[in-house]
Every structure is written in structure tokens, then in C-alpha cells.
Amino acid sequence: MENFELLMGGLESALTPMNLLYAAIGVLLGTFVGVLPGIGPAMAIALLLPVTYRLEPTSAFIMFAGLYYGGMYGGSTTSILLNTPGESASVMTALEGNKMARAGRGAQALATAAVGSFIAGTIGTLLVAFFSPALADVAVDLGAPSYFALMVLALVMTTTVLGTSALRGFAALFLGLTIGLVGLDLNTGQPRLTFGVTQLVDRLDIVVVAVGIFALGEALWVAAHLRRRPAHVTPVGRPWMGRDDWGRSWKPWLRGTAFGFPFGALPAGGAELPTFLSYLTERKLSKRGDFGRGAIEGVAGPEAANNASAAGMFVPMLALGLPVTATASVMLSALQGYGITPGPQLMTDHADLVWTLLASLLIGNTLLLVLNLPLAPLWARLLRIPRPQLYAGILFFACLGAYATNLDPFDIALLLAFGLLGLMMRRFGLPVLPLILGVILGPLMESKLREALTISGGDYVVLLSEPLAVVIYVLIALFILGRPFIVRVRARAERSATVEDEKELVD
Amino acid sequence: MSTTPAGGWVVVAWAPDEFGAVALDWALDDAERRDRGVVVVNASRGDALVDDRFAFEEQLAELERRLTGSERPHEIRQSIEPDVAGAVLETAEELDARLIVVGLRRRTPVGKLLMGSVAQRILLGAACPVLSVKPGSTPD
């Protein structure tokens, strides 16, 4: 029960008025960006990074945690009211959620999403508090070869599992790894890929890359598709649930949590798969046969799964320093911005930060429930903001953030270059996550590889010298061999649960 | 498009709300008196995710029922373009409309500065007479 005491200690230091304020700001901002499709928590955190450098790391992370959970929850509102999922994790919620809203049960759908998110988030956070220290204890003894293998696993899994095309995934990954190479080689002092530009020697600022790809890329993409047929929002009042709804929801909540947490914690990352599995399970288990016509189980399960996986993501991030989602990558780069090295030592060296962060996740989760139940009608109004005004604001913050880090106009030019790259990636359907992971994990992987090779004197066999590394490589091999099968199963299941395509450009 | 009715066309700037409803009332009244056909224009700039003034399927179906019930020649035009007032004016010009009917929204000066006014743009830009009506009035 030592962990529990530490968590209580964290709760104590997180519960200052200032930190509560940051948590509230984070939750509100997070819901804001979650509600609007195309803008996710990763972009919001990237935009906020420069603003938070002045804050204590603890306060900044409390805000980010609120943002992350808020963003996860906000996506469900759009899914339910508009049938336009704000992000991939909410796609499954839209299936039953929007049908419920059309049948006049939108208030219950929103309520089950909110309460389910709260329960899954709370259980998930407690599981993180329980598992991460144990994992970190084990991880401290891991050598460079195992770390290298883990990172290869994370990259291969995110590149091939998510998204439809492995080729596109790898294209994005190698773009990211290349971007990660830019700058001074720390071992030999040689400049790499700098093209004689002095500002590039210093390595690329991850803020500029992330903001360029996420914010500028999305803004340019939206500008190219400005006019779309407006969607119809189903009017709802305050979310509430009847006794029957509670009875039908609680089991899916728990099952969704059970699906979401392990998937979030695995390097395979992402909430796409667990929400999907949760939806399929609920549909199989349903005895009422109202699936496809607005079954509350179909909202409760996936929403819980999506928040539980959001919590699960913190396990590899805190215990190993391995990000598995775009949001985790940006959070990790924020840690680095504070001069804190992520990794298994984080749990011991910065224990106060970690426990306060975990405690603030619990607080953020509670605030989310308190704020969102009464505010739901207000969030729906956000959807009326015209895109030109909205993206003008985002562009302003993007440029401000890029400039503020170094006060160098060169960064604005870089931002634009990455914005154009982001636009091209969206145009050609390249996933963004492998690129960001590549930028973050590339240099880490390189240093582990070099470390291992230095010890062995350049012999590559050292990469197989640890049992864990061998197991991981076998897993990767099995996974790559089994991929065609997985893809087929998923494609069949997805066909049986088709999502209405977003209505395309009209004129 | 059916052949031009004897009295020409009336163009209505319509939205699925009380302002559109009252504009439609007056347009149908005029069409009956002067043997005119009614063209309903519903447009959106399409730059926000949600636009309440852009009718969705059920609302269009109801509009269609109302128009069919009036037994006047009619047409519904729905479009997404940067300039909503321009869509109305273009339609009026194309059909050589005899009358445009708009529902007038109340706007404070600041509100008008921020939101613009479709009705004002139609009033200033139209070549034919414009009838502007407010909710609460009924054609006698």
C-alpha cells in the first residue's frame, strides 16, 4: 500500500488553489479542442508548450493531464450530436451515440459518455499508480539492447496497426526519423543534415515540428477545404440518465475499461482498437437487439475504453519514457523542455512530480464530470464558430509559440515548412503519429543503439544479448507475419459496422 | 425548371426559422395574387460545422409539402457559397424575378458590423422590388 500513500501525498500537493485552477483550465481547453473535429489534445498541448515554460513542471503537467482527458471526452460530444467523430477514438461512439441522439435520447448518451469516462479514467489512473512503479523497478535493470528492441516494437506497432496502409505508415515513420537526425551528432560532434544552416545545428525544436505538423498542417488543410455542407446538430438539454440507463451502462463501463487500459499501456498504442473491440463485445452481448437503433451500451463501452486507454498510455510514458500516442510524445518533449530525462529513473528522481501528476489526473477527471454535465449544451454551440475565425486564432498561437521559444524568425520559416509537410501528409493520407514518434524516439533509439554497440565494440550480435530483446524481436516477427490476417479480420468487422462517411465538399 | 408562369417569379431568401417562415407566407400570398411562381433559395457559407439556417432533409421535405400544397409553380435551390446574399441576387437576376422577399432580422449596429446583414445586401443589390417582412405580420 506504499503506492497508495504516495498517491495521497501527491493529492495533497496537487490540491492547491493554483493547481486546481490549472486543472480547470486544462479540462475546459481540452474539452474545447476535443469538441472541434481536427483539433486534438496533441495540437493543443503543442500550442501551449511555450506558454508553460514559465510554469512549474507540476502545474504545467496538471494542465496537460486535464487537457488530455478533456480532449478524450470532448470527442464524444461531437460524435453523439453531429455524427462527426472529433478523432479516431470516438468513431465507435458515433455509431450508436448519434442514433440515440436522433431518437431523442441524446441527453442519456452524453451522460453515459461522461460518467463512463469518469469511471474508466479513475480506475485507469489508479491502475497506472499501481503498475508504473513496479514496471519502472523492472525497467531500471534493462540494458540498452532491450530498450532498443522496445522502441523498435513501439514504432513497428504504431506504424502497422493504426491506419490502413503499412506503406504510408512507414513513409511517415522514416520522414520522422530523418527529421530526428537533423543537428549535431552527440557522439562525434558532426553536424548532420544541416545544409550549412547554423540554426539547424542545434537540433530541431520539437515544438516547432509538432506545431507545424499538427496546427499549421491542419489549418492549411482546412483552408483548402473551407466550405462544406453544414451538419445538423441534434438539440439536447442537460445530460441525465434514468434508473434503467444506469443499469444498462455499468457493465459496459467496466468491460470497456478492461479493454482500454491494456491496449493503452501496450506500445501498440491508441484507443482505436480497444473502442472497436468494446463495441463489438457489447453488440454480441446485447440481448435487447436494439443495436443499430441507438443502444446505450454501444456508447458506454467504447467511451470507457477510450478513456481507460488514455490513462494506460501513462504507464509506458512514466515507467519507460516511451511515448505511444501523439499526445504522449508532445508531453514527453515538454518534460525534456524542463530538463527532466524521461525513463525508469523518473519514478525515483522526480517522484513528487510523478505522484502529483497522477493525483492531478484524478482531480482533472472529477472536474471533467462536474464541468461537463451542466455545460454540454454550451459545448454544442462551439460548433457554430466559423472556420476562418477559429483557424486564424490557431495560426496566431502557432506562430507566437514558434517564435517565442528562440526569438528567431528562422523558426517561423521552419514552422511554415513543417506546415506544408503536414498539409502534404494529409493530402496523401500519411498518418501523423508515426512521424511524431519517429522524431521523438529516433534520437533516443540512436543513443541506445550506439551505447550497445560501443560496449560490444561494434558487434551487432549484442542487440540479441538480453532475453527480453529476443522475446520482443520474436513478437515483432510474429506480428509482421500475422498482419495480413489481422487486417482481414478488422476489415470484415469494420464493414459490419460502417460509419457514415463525412459528407464531402459540395460545390 | 418548369416554364415561366404568366406573372413571372418571386424569389424568397429562406431559412428554416421564423424569419424564413414569414417570408414564405408573403411570397406565397404574392404568387397567388399575381399568378407567379415561387423560387426558394436557401444558402450557407458552409464555413462552420453547424449552420442552423441551412435546412436539412426533413426541413426541406416539409418546405416541399408546403409549396406543393399552395399549387403554385415552385422550385427549391440550396447551395453553399461564400456570399449568401449573392446567391439570392443571382437567382433573381437569372430568372428575371419580379419580386424578392426577405425576412428581416433585428440587428444592433454592433451586431451588424460583426455578422453583416444578408437582408441589407439584398435590398441594396436587387434590381427588382424587395419585400422585407418581420415575424408577426400576416398577409391579408
Chai-1 contact restraints between the chains, C-beta under 6 A:
chainA,res_idxA,chainB,res_idxB,connection_type,confidence,min_distance_angstrom,max_distance_angstrom,comment,restraint_id
A,L226,B,D47,contact,1.0,0.0,6.0,A-B,restraint_1
A,R227,B,G46,contact,1.0,0.0,6.0,A-B,restraint_2
A,R227,B,I80,contact,1.0,0.0,6.0,A-B,restraint_3
A,R228,B,G46,contact,1.0,0.0,6.0,A-B,restraint_4
A,P230,B,S44,contact,1.0,0.0,6.0,A-B,restraint_5
A,P230,B,V50,contact,1.0,0.0,6.0,A-B,restraint_6
A,P230,B,D51,contact,1.0,0.0,6.0,A-B,restraint_7
A,P230,B,F54,contact,1.0,0.0,6.0,A-B,restraint_8
A,A231,B,L49,contact,1.0,0.0,6.0,A-B,restraint_9
A,A231,B,V50,contact,1.0,0.0,6.0,A-B,restraint_10
A,H232,B,F56,contact,1.0,0.0,6.0,A-B,restraint_11
A,V233,B,V50,contact,1.0,0.0,6.0,A-B,restraint_12
A,L383,B,L49,contact,1.0,0.0,6.0,A-B,restraint_13
A,L383,B,V50,contact,1.0,0.0,6.0,A-B,restraint_14
A,R384,B,A48,contact,1.0,0.0,6.0,A-B,restraint_15
A,R384,B,V50,contact,1.0,0.0,6.0,A-B,restraint_16
A,P386,B,D47,contact,1.0,0.0,6.0,A-B,restraint_17
A,P386,B,A48,contact,1.0,0.0,6.0,A-B,restraint_18
A,R387,B,D47,contact,1.0,0.0,6.0,A-B,restraint_19
A,P388,B,D47,contact,1.0,0.0,6.0,A-B,restraint_20
A,V506,B,I80,contact,1.0,0.0,6.0,A-B,restraint_21
A,D507,B,I80,contact,1.0,0.0,6.0,A-B,restraint_22
